[in-house]
Amino acid sequence: MLSALTNRRRFSDLSEQEVLALAISSEEDDARIYRSYAQRLRADYAASAAVFDGMAREEDEHRKRLIELHQRRFGETIPLIRREHVAGFYARKPIWLMENLSLDAIRGEAEAMEHQAEAFYLKAAQATSDADTRKLLGDLAAAEAGHKRKADDLVQTHIDGDAAEEEARAAKRQFILTWVQPGLAGLMDGSVSTLAPIFATAFATQDTWTTFLVGTAASVGAGISMGFTEAAHDDGVLSGRGSPWKRGLASGVMTTVGGMGHALPYLIPDFWTATTIAMIVVFVELWAIAWIQNKFMETPFIRAALQVVLGGALVFAAGALIGGG
């Protein structure tokens, strides 16, 4: 790796032919990236996929014009030079790191791609004193700026009001499946399942520090378990629920948060003060879960409240009875 870094060429040391070859290879890479975006989005966001198909075709056209220019000025043999061969040249993220990007994130990446290319060529043009090189780099910067305008035109062409609304619904559905649903399941599990061990310990020992340790252990353990279970049981390919690691993270973190909410009050030394606050926290947690179910999962609020609050009350009662007995 060190040798690869030290062997990179400086942009200022490249010849005009090498700069042109670098632009050609960059256009080829960007066209592949846009086609990968289109393929990634085609099933759920057909209109946006059409935009990226159009942007890929634009990159192909720029590449063809650059090749024609190279043939006129330097002949048929194009030097093999790519972004990674040039120190400080803007890089592209590997496609395999982008498989689970949201639609908005992909659009943001595409905009950044065009902006990076334009800014780099403008800066390089300003740094050179050779008139021909300055003109070449300025033309490349103008081409990248043209890409951004063309992308805006493509969005207007392919994404009308109905398509935008449909894609917004699909994006919201994906957000719910990837983040809200596993996070809600984790919050419910953490808030409800830890009630029994925490309050059983509290009433059995009336020792706030011991109760806090048991509550922390139960919360963290449940979070780790829920996180790995969510990530392992569904890879998201067939279900369309998104990245298993994102779902596992959402589930694990929210499970831990749900349990720690009523464990933290037991850092207060006075037992009854800590227990009273913990009960208030439990009440807030359960109603918050019911509200999330109603807002994101469209569960009728009364039904959600009955399910969550009644279930939580039963688990709390079990813990209190076992600890008090």
Steps between C-alpha positions, in 0.01 A plus 500: 500500500782740588673439166172564316464836675859609443489402130205724422556778250428862580232654284734789414747250352253350253523582133199628309463155346500339845245753630276416207547125561416554867181682402404214266546233768313715753204536265498122450497440875222751561283346227540159671408650836185663360396173335554323832279758670234446234514124548481539877192726477313345207272271699376760750570838335454459125490873429825571684659198330412661165676819613821312578477308171485837326796632699701191405423565134617860545829376646535267199455794264763709683738204495451460124576868439807481720623194310445678168700795633779266611506334156535837326775627729694195615397200291331171573696380804351630826733482804377279783451740787222501758395698807695280737823573310485874575570650843218720625261411220137466612405139577177307461362271768488131407159402366474208743500753789191667355267203467282612789498875441161668504361677194583843644852385588557372145380829353731682738795281397429568133488874558826482695662304216427775248598776742832333587592453136412859407683649800812294437526598134441868582770497765741318270430749220578793729829342604647462151671769291484308173222639280412169333491314830290775659252480213482120522434504875249782466312301236490201732365715786232639271407146396454400864285807566299401196449157653331657802269709284419197289423298813252768605340482156477121524333523841239739355445262206471170684370590846160668485277567799350150508839330467651720771210423733528128434876505562447697822256232617746226408782679685280542808405131484867403479587725794228336708611148405870563560499729803158556660369144510812334652559802725142485626525126561820561696349782703199284586719207598738713704226694674277202579725197541734672748216612726475168681871452589552867592197538727533149641855587606388840629225365725698194605814688608389864534862570406517765226857423388431128464182580310692733268762231426235238428308745282811597306599137446148409389479799263841456338458124473158535342634763260784278381265204462234694311756667276666178390166324464363772273816510289531123468145386434437702181759623250241733345542367145161333465308699761625837374552618858844646429843446651504240779767699684292817496200307631713326759647831616156659529358205689799457733537866591129556561475182711781626722347848519161355593645305791740766623216753521368345819837369623668842518270639774651243737820704503304706755587365847152534648302188408147643486607812314682287242208258468246780458706661223553162335125439495443842342763420236330167426167679457656748255681224310188292448294793378786608271501152345126522444545841333777367269284205402215734418713750303727271298328161499147647470374292791186653654615685810250339738597150386871581521457647848305199623757256362809678627378649826307190605792272415745725683274520803478120520880459476553772761248336732673163457837648592364689798312195632796267456738750662261589779415139575 
